[in-house]
């Protein structure tokens, strides 16, 4: 049997992205710590800090995408990316598996979705609900995390140790940075991380509040859902998508959870947009938030309307 050529072995060892569009993901993963490090050394800059806060949103979306479809073709680079995202986000990456994949994608805003928006104070869609939802979601998701970790410890010790290593890396990074300069650590690292985590959890409210969360006739998350049962999610079609990895095209993502994020534009346009209630196909994310969360606070005509019937269960 012929041995592989040396150049072939070297090519095999070179890290390879699964999709070339993830160069954008890599740029965000490098830019965020670079901006934090520059300001740590040279002082606060309002424009750079605003850009850094925006990049924390991107890191959350990259985390989400990396869970659904691993960024690299090799295990080693994917695990290094897990740890790098853990450092940047200020929280272990494993949490997406029990909270998002096993819960949200399985039940799709339905009655068994632990963090469904209508679980907290009824079927609402307003500024206070948006701001409060991340804290409500964390409260109900923590038992999910601990239960999942307990099962891993009993049945998959290697995976459990991997999760614990992420916790150790995150907490050690905070300890070192706080010891170096606690004020800079708070301003340039921890506060931006908390901002990004709030956004990551609040997107659930943006994408599902006032959508139809009634239980479908299908178990799990089939690739294509017939008829009006697609009305469980809201879509945003504006600038948020090229900037934040098509995070606004949520129906197409739910129906094709393993599709690369760059494919969602085509899927949304050709397979799902016309089948979703028009009220759930929004233009830009920022105009939507201004209309519903700001103007809607004063003028009722700017508020969204729930697609769940008044007599449906919202418990």
N, C-alpha and C positions, 0 to 999 in steps of 0.2 A: 504494500500500500504506500503510495507516494506521500511524502510529507508536504504540508502546505508551504508555499514559498514564504521566505522571510518578510517580503513586502506585504503579502496577504495577512500574515500574523499581525504586523504593525497596523495595517488598516483596520483589522478587527478590534484592536485595543483602543483605537481613537474613539472618544465619545461621540455618539451620533444622536442628534435630535430625531424624534419620531416624525416631526413635521417642521419644515423650514420656517413657518410663521412664528414658531416659538423663539426665534431670535428677539422678537419684541418682548417676550416674557423674560428672557435673559437680561435684556437691557434694563428692565424695571428692577430685577433682582440685584443688579450691580449699582444702579443709580441711587436707590434709596440709602444704602449704607454709606455711599460716597458723599451724598449731601449731608447726612448726619455727621460724618467724620469731619468734613470741611467746616461746618458750623461749630463743632466741638472745639476745633483748633483756632478758628478765626472769629467766632462770635455769631450772634443771631443775625439772620438776614431774612426779612419778611417775605421776599419773593421766593427764596430758596425753601423757606419753611412751608409756604403754601404749596409749592411743588412737592415737597416731601409728604405733606398730608394727603395730597392726591395720590402719590405713589403707594401709600399704605392701603388705599382702596384697591389698587391694582394687585398688590401682593395677596390680598384676600381672594381675589378672583383667580389668580395664578394657582393658589393653594387649592381652590375648588376644582379647577381644570386638571391639575396634576393628580388629584385623587381619582377622577373619572377616567382619565387616560394618561398614563405615565408619560412624562415628557421625553424621557430618554429610552433608547433601545436596550440599554444594559442595566442590570440591577444595581451595580455599585453607584452609578451616577444618579439613579433615581433615589437611592437612600441618602446620598450626600445632599440632594436637593430637598429631601424631607427635612434634614437637619438645618439646612440653610434657611428654609422657610420658617422653621421653628424659631430660629434666632431672630429673624426679621419681624415676624408676626407677634412674638411674645407669647406664644402658646403652642403646645405640641400639635403636630399635623394629624396625628392619628384620630383626633376627635371627629373628623369628618366622616369616618366610617360608621360609627354607631349613630351619630346625630343626623347625618345628611343622607348617606347611601341607604342604610338599613331602616331609617325612619321616614325621612321626608320623601325620598324617591319611591319608597315602597307604598306609602299611603297618600302621597300627593295632596296635601292640604285637607285630607279627609278626617273623619272623626277619630281615627287612630293615630293621626300625626300629632306627636307629643307637643310640638311647638306651633300648632295651627293658630292663625291669628285670631280667630273668633273664640278661642278658648278663654281669652283674657278680657273680661268686661263686655262680651258680646261681639257682634259682627260690626266692627267700626272701621273707619278709615279717616283719620285726622292726625294733626301734628302731634298731639300728646300720645296717641297710640304708637306712632312711628318712633318717637323718642324713647318711650318706655318699653317697647317690645323686646329689645335685646336683653334687658334685665329680667323680664318675665321668662324669656326663652332660656336664659342661663339657669334660672331657678329650677325649671322642670327638666332640663337636659343633664344637669349634674348627676342625678341618680342613674340616668342612662349610661353616662360615662363610667361611673363606678361599677355598675352592674356588668358592663361589658368587660372592664378590666378584670373583675373577679372571675368571670368565665374564662378569659384568656389565661389567667394565672393557673387555673385548674387544668385546662385542656391544651393550652399552647404556650408553654413557658417561654419559648424563644420569642414569640410575638410580644408577650407581656414585657420581657426585658427590653425589647426594642422601644416600646412605649415609655417605659421608665427612663430609658436613656434620653429620650426627648425631653421629659420633665426635668431631668438632671441638667441637661445642657441649657435649657431656658432659665432655670432658677440660678444656675451658676453664672450665666451671662449678666443677669440683673445684679447679683451679689458683687461681681467684679466691677461693673460700671458704677454702681452706687458707692462702692468703696473708693473709687478713683475721684469721683466728684458727683455727689448726689443731686446737686441742682442741675448740672448738665445732663445727667442720666435721665432725670425726670423730663426735662424740656425736650431733649433731642432724641430720646429713645422711648421711654415708657409712655408718655402722653401720646405721641404719634401711634404707637402700637395699640393703645386703648382706643384711639380714634378709629383705626382700621378695623379692630374687632367689633366696635359698635356698628360700623357700616356693614360688615359681613353679616351680622345677625339681623340688622334692620332691613337688608334687601329682601328678606322673607316677607316683611310687611309690605314693602313696595310692590312686590310681585304677586301677592296673594290676597291682600286685604280687599274685601268686597267681591272677590271672585267666588265661584260656585264650589264650595268644599264638600258638597254632599257625596256620600259613598257611591262609587261607580259599580257597575255590574261585573267588573273584571277584578280579579285578584292581582295584587302586585302592580307592576308597571309595564304593561305591554308596549311594544314598539309603536303601534298606531292605535289610537282610540277613536271609535266612531262617534259621529254626531256631536251633540252639544256637550258631551262629557269632556271636551277639551277646554271648557270654560273654567278650569281650576287655576289658571295663571294669567297674569297680565304681561304684555310685551311692550318694550320700548324700542322705537325704531330710529332714534336720533344718533347724535354724535357719541353717546355713551358706548356704542358698540365698537367702533374702531379704536377708541381710547381704552376701553376696559373689556376687550376680548369677547365681544358679543354677549355680555352678561344680560342685555335687555331682551334677548330672544329666548324667552324662558319656556314657552310651549315646545318649541323644536328641541330644546335641550332635554326636557323631561321625557319626550317621546323617543329620543335618541341619545341616551345618557353616555354612550361610549363613542359618539361622534366627536371628532376634533372640533374645537370651538370655531375654527375658521370655516367649517362647513355649515354652520347654523344659518348664515344669511340665505344661502340657497334653499335650505330646507324650510325655513320660515316662509320665504316668498312663494315657493312652488307647492308646498304640501299642507301648510297649517294656517297661514294668515286668513284665507277666505273662510275657513271652517270655525274660526274663533269669533265669539260675539264681538261686533265692532267696538263696543265700549272697552274691550280689553286690549285693543291695539292702539297704543298711545304713540305720539310723536316723540319729542324729546323728554328725557327724564327730568331735567331742571324745570322746564315749563309746566310739566305735570305737578311737580312738588309745589311750585309757586301757586298754581291754580287751586289745587286741592287742599294743601296744608296751610297756605297763607290767606288767599282770597276766600277760600271756602270757610274759613273761621268766621268771617264777617257776613258773606253773602251766600245763602244756601244754594243758589243756582250753579255755583262753581264746585260743589261737592260731588263726589262719585255716588253711584247708586248700587246697592248690593244686588248681586245676581242670585242670591239665595232667597227662596220664598219665605215670607214671614212665618209660615207654619213649620218650616224645616227645623230640625234639631241643631242647635249650635253649641251643645255641651262638649 
